[in-house]
Amino acid sequence: MVQGKMKDGLQPTGPVFTFVDVRDVALAHVRAMELPETGGKRFYLVAEHFSNKKIADIIKAEFPQLKKRLPDVESEDDIPQKVYGFDNERSREMLGIEYRSLKTSVVDTVRSILDFDKTGVIG
């Protein structure tokens, strides 16, 4: 999106509508290795539901200078009304994970892309 590749319209989000920041995944792996009580257990790592529209809305709100690279029209959110739920209680309680929000992840990612773009490596 930041590079303008979805300017003509957002791509469909599905079939998976769940999101987790890679930093939270990395932290969960480290904590799972460090804590003996996590041995043999499985952890569902997911922070929240997301859609490409939500990502575009965050970028528009937080980085107004990028609006020209995003679709002009208001797209409908394509998350189904009865989308599946998830339970991340075990990962929050046993691993102590406090999941980053989609907004935090998108803002941090876009800042990183823009900083990297200043190097001139990205065309």
C-alpha positions as CSV (number, residue, x, y, z in Angstrom):
1,M,0.0,0.0,0.0
2,V,2.7,2.4,0.9
3,Q,4.3,2.1,-2.5
4,G,0.9,2.8,-4.2
5,K,0.3,-0.7,-5.5
6,M,-3.3,-0.7,-4.3
7,K,-4.1,2.8,-5.5
8,D,-6.8,1.5,-7.9
9,G,-8.5,-0.5,-5.2
10,L,-7.8,-2.7,-2.2
11,Q,-7.2,-6.4,-2.6
12,P,-9.5,-8.7,-0.8
13,T,-8.3,-9.5,2.7
14,G,-9.5,-13.1,3.2
15,P,-9.6,-15.9,3.7
16,V,-7.6,-15.3,6.9
17,F,-8.7,-12.2,8.9
18,T,-6.4,-12.5,12.0
19,F,-3.3,-10.5,12.7
20,V,-0.3,-10.7,15.0
21,D,2.8,-8.5,15.0
22,V,6.0,-10.5,14.2
23,R,7.6,-8.9,17.3
24,D,5.0,-10.6,19.5
25,V,5.6,-13.9,17.7
26,A,9.4,-13.6,18.4
27,L,8.8,-12.8,22.0
28,A,6.4,-15.7,22.4
29,H,9.0,-18.1,21.0
30,V,11.7,-16.8,23.4
31,R,9.4,-17.0,26.4
32,A,8.2,-20.5,25.4
33,M,11.8,-21.7,25.4
34,E,12.6,-20.0,28.7
35,L,9.5,-21.2,30.7
36,P,9.5,-24.9,31.7
37,E,5.8,-25.0,32.2
38,T,5.2,-24.2,28.5
39,G,6.7,-27.5,27.4
40,G,4.5,-29.6,25.2
41,K,1.8,-26.9,25.0
42,R,0.5,-25.2,21.9
43,F,-0.1,-21.4,21.8
44,Y,-2.4,-19.6,19.4
45,L,-0.7,-16.3,18.6
46,V,-3.2,-13.8,17.3
47,A,-3.9,-10.2,18.4
48,E,-7.1,-9.2,16.6
49,H,-9.0,-9.3,13.3
50,F,-7.9,-7.1,10.5
51,S,-8.7,-6.1,6.9
52,N,-6.9,-4.2,4.2
53,K,-9.4,-1.5,4.7
54,K,-8.4,-1.1,8.3
55,I,-4.8,-0.9,7.3
56,A,-5.5,1.7,4.7
57,D,-7.6,3.7,7.2
58,I,-4.7,3.7,9.7
59,I,-2.2,4.8,7.0
60,K,-4.6,7.6,5.8
61,A,-5.1,8.8,9.4
62,E,-1.5,8.6,10.6
63,F,0.4,9.5,7.3
64,P,-1.7,12.0,5.4
65,Q,1.2,12.5,3.0
66,L,0.6,9.0,1.7
67,K,-3.1,9.5,0.8
68,K,-2.2,9.8,-2.9
69,R,-0.8,6.3,-2.9
70,L,-4.0,4.8,-1.5
71,P,-7.4,4.2,-3.1
72,D,-9.4,7.4,-3.4
73,V,-12.8,5.9,-2.8
74,E,-14.0,4.5,0.5
75,S,-13.9,0.7,0.3
76,E,-16.2,-1.5,2.2
77,D,-14.6,-3.5,5.0
78,D,-14.5,-7.1,3.8
79,I,-14.4,-8.8,7.3
80,P,-17.5,-11.0,7.4
81,Q,-20.0,-10.0,10.1
82,K,-19.9,-13.5,11.5
83,V,-16.1,-14.0,11.2
84,Y,-14.7,-16.7,13.4
85,G,-13.5,-15.9,16.9
86,F,-10.2,-16.8,18.6
87,D,-9.0,-17.4,22.1
88,N,-5.4,-16.2,22.9
89,E,-5.8,-16.5,26.7
90,R,-3.2,-19.2,27.1
91,S,-0.5,-17.1,25.3
92,R,-1.4,-14.0,27.2
93,E,-1.4,-15.8,30.6
94,M,1.4,-18.3,30.3
95,L,3.7,-16.3,28.1
96,G,2.7,-12.9,29.4
97,I,2.2,-11.6,25.9
98,E,0.5,-8.2,25.6
99,Y,-0.3,-8.1,21.9
100,R,0.5,-5.0,19.9
101,S,-2.5,-3.5,18.2
102,L,-3.0,-3.4,14.4
103,K,-2.6,0.4,14.6
104,T,0.8,0.1,16.4
105,S,2.1,-2.5,14.0
106,V,1.0,-0.6,10.9
107,V,2.4,2.8,12.1
108,D,5.7,1.2,13.1
109,T,5.9,-0.7,9.8
110,V,5.1,2.4,7.7
111,R,7.7,4.5,9.6
112,S,10.3,1.8,9.0
113,I,9.4,1.7,5.3
114,L,9.6,5.4,5.0
115,D,12.9,5.6,6.8
116,F,14.3,2.9,4.6
117,D,12.9,4.7,1.5
118,K,15.1,7.7,2.5
119,T,18.2,5.6,1.8
120,G,17.3,5.6,-1.9
121,V,17.3,1.8,-2.2
122,I,13.6,1.5,-2.9
123,G,12.7,2.9,-6.3
